[in-house]
Amino acid sequence: MPKIVHAADFHLDSAFGGLPTDKARERRRESRELADRLADLVRAEEAELVLLSGDLFDGERVFPETLERLKAALAGMGCPVFIAPGNHDPYTPHSPYAVQTWPENVHIFRSEAMEPVLLPDLDCVVCGAAFTAPGRMSPPLAGFAVPEDGRTYILCLHGDVGNPGSSYGPVLREQLASCGAHYAALGHVHQCSGVQRDGGAFWAYPGCPEGRGFDELGDKGVLAGTVNQDGAEMRFVPLCRRRYRILEADVTDASPREALEAVMPETAAQDICRIVFTGEADGEGIDLPALETAYREKFYALELRDKTRPAQALWARAGEDTLRGLFLQEMKGRYDAAPSEEAREGIALAVRFGLAALEGRDIG
């Protein structure tokens, strides 16, 4: 029953393009700490096997300090480490996997063909494959099956489960179910899947261990636990230093400042937050630049968005026999007939700009 740690999708040296330049640079430095935190976890768990299922790097060009820190961390884990290169870091003649010298305890899969590696001390076989280009249309498990020899078989793969048309190594569920493997340690999907099962095969995506944008929210980490021929008992272990959060602040019965402070997390100074204002706002709307200036220093990074709707009291002024009243009548008709929430948001913004122009105000 080998004790394993399963991780994937580090995307080291990512650009972090959604952040200010100084914060993006800092996040790249911080992401190099992931390998050290993973090594600490491996030692704390007394893991006997580490599976890294691809996209450790965000591209072929990697900073030297990133490589040296990763290699040192892997060497310090004190157990076998397997790497299955993914679509972002495929095994090519020019990739870091090919041109660098790696620690003796690290095995890197180098071919698209499934390769078995016997670990006799664990009575276990790890089978894996690599991307050798940024895409792969062929299913890595096509024609693959493990022998019935009483050993535990673990797969280490970067691929796309349940999507036969994928160009990222489609892993067909029927092939998972019939191949005879006991656990498939997968990478590619950045959300933790929890342990799933097809036939006798258990499988999981750990997700990425550190979010890089607002499509990767909340806690991020790795999986740790045990695998044997009866199944896999794996638990999610958070590993991220910072979290991306999207929070809704309702201004219907509160000022924008009150609404923002009501949802501001205790960890704001460590996290990257997008606060979306909702509810009913008056005709002047929300001064987002002023709010951002006032609260920027309380967050690691802050983004504000206005998705409020005009207050009902505003539309009552559409009955006025004035240019403003005629403008509001026209816009109320468009607002009510809008085909989507996105269209209504655009009309609400137009109302605020229009009223500001009519009343000689600066909307900011």
Buried (B, 14 or more C-beta within 10 A) or exposed (E): BBBBBBBBBBBBBBEBEBBEEEBBEBBBEBBBBBBBBBBBBBEEBEBBBBBBBBBBBBBBEBBEEBBEBBBEBBBBBBBBBBBBBBBBBBBBEEBBBEEBEBBEBBBBBBEBEBBEBEBEEBBBBBBBBBBBEBEBEEBBBEEBEBEEEEBBBBBBBBBBBEBEEBEBBBBBBEBBBBBBBBBBBBBBBBBBBEBBBBBBBBBBBBBBBBBBBBEBBBBBBBBBBBBBEEBBEBEBBEBBBBBBBBBBBBBEEBEBBEBBEEBBEEEBEEBBBBBBBBBBBBBBBBBBEEBBEEBEEEBBBBBBBBBBBBBEEBBEBBEEEEEBEEBBBEBBEBBEEBEEEEEBBBBBBBBBEBBBEEEEEEBE
